[in-house]
Amino acid sequence: MLYHSLAMVLVETQLTASEVLRAFHHDEPYLFLGAAFTTVGIVAVAFCVLRRRFDALLVWMAIFAILYGQRLWLDADLLLISVPNSEFLDRLRSVVSLFIPIPAFIFFRMAGFLGYRSKVFTFVLCMPFLILAVATCIFGPLPPFLLINNILVAAALLSIVVRSLRRGSADRNFVVIRRGLVCFVLLALWNNTGAYWVPVYFNVEPYGFAVLLGCLGYVAARRTLERDVELGEIQKELELARRIQLSILPGAFPESVDFRVAARYVPMTSVAGDLYEFTATGDRQAGLFIADVAGHGVPAALIASMVKMAANSQRAHAASPAQLLAGMNAALCGNTQGQFVTAACVHLDSATRELRYSAAGHPPMLLLRDGAVTKIAENGLILAAFDFATYSETKLKLEPGDRLLLYTDGLIEASNKEGEFFGAESLETALRNTAQLTAAEAADKIISSVQEWASSQEDDLTVLVCDYLGAD
């Protein structure tokens, strides 16, 4: 009796092992494809997270791939053998199957396969599947739901193929994706409708989905390579633009008996909207001009080149900063595509020991004299914005040892990790601490003070330091 019972247990164990082995051999390709599709979806989502940029096409493809992969696992015979069948599992399997078309059709829309009025078409496609999924959650997986799902999927897929084939395109990437889509749709149609005419012995649809993902991967890799090439070309062009922009900046201020001038220019990107110029040079005169174009990058750099030409065209008025700014404003108005410019100009004359200063919406010039810092402000309207703008200038007597600082607002608006600006007071302190330094050392010290304060550079940094020696 004991021997008979043991034999029965062994027979049952062998039969179970045989069933498991047979189920595994049947499910093996689908388990592999399910894991691969899920991995692709997770990698796509992770890529978006790492880039910190929401890519709708990539996200919907990821949702589509993950749900499709999970459905393959839920439909596996191994799951039915290892997990007792339950109403919850049946509903979950059916809901996932009914929900898959929703991200699929949204993905096809994002990829451009649904044509004109794609938003309306996508909504019409997705609503029935959403209703069927909700109904399955409430009433369970009823046969009519499956029939309706198969009919809707077949009709929608046929419509997508027809729309994609009607759309002519010379884009090789689109053609590759379309071929993968056609392969997937044909196999999906066979799976959803073929069983009504001939027996379907195995699930061919996942292989079509694998082909579609392979085509998408090929296009993604191709676009990545193309983007790398384009990025390399852009970097070369930006480097050339940087060299050109640096070439339009003046060299060192010529040796002078009465003046020492130092300039420092630190752009935020390869090219920038800050600009400085020496409008007058010599032993007895020094003219300094500084400007800041709104914005950053190439557009600001192009406008800065225009400002440079406008400043050079007004060199005859260097001794009158107000007149120089007025002439520049007249030349720039209507020619900067809505970009405005702030500027400041100072002229120093050692023969009369007088400075003249005027500005256009620019931060005030700072004067360091006998250890004290004074703001010098004489602001008119910004340049290139109002053709009726007028400018005035202020006059001050020069004293030996005076140090002047012209700068752009990138210095005072530099912020630390707490979001606090470097500010005008800190700049005055930094200038005051340079009293014992040369003009060049002072310029370096001011720039380094701002850079040490800021958590990152978010604007261009430009300074002009001018010392009046007061030689006879």
Protein Blocks (a to p, Z undefined) as FASTA:
>chain_A
ZZmmmmmmmmmmmmmmmmmmmmmmmmmmmmmmmmmmmmmmmmmmmmmmmnopacfklmmm
mmmmmmmmmmmmmmpmklmmmpccdfklmmmmmmmmmmmmmmmmmmmmmnopnoghklmm
mmmmmmmmmmmmmmmmmnopafklmmmmmmmmmmmmmmmmmmmmmmgcfbfklmmmmmmm
mmmmmmmmmmmmmmmmmccfbdfklmmmmmmmmmmmmmmmmmmmmmmmmmmmmmmmmmmm
mmmmmmmpccdddddfkbccddddddfblbdcbdcddfbgcjkbccddddddedehjllm
mmmmmmmmmmmmmmmmmmmmmlmmmmmmmmmgoplgopacddddddddfklopacdddeh
iacddddeehiacddddddddehkbmkbccddddddddehiacddddfklmmpccfkopa
fbjmlmmmmmmmmmmpcfklmmmmmmmmmmmmpmbdcbdcdddddddehpZZ
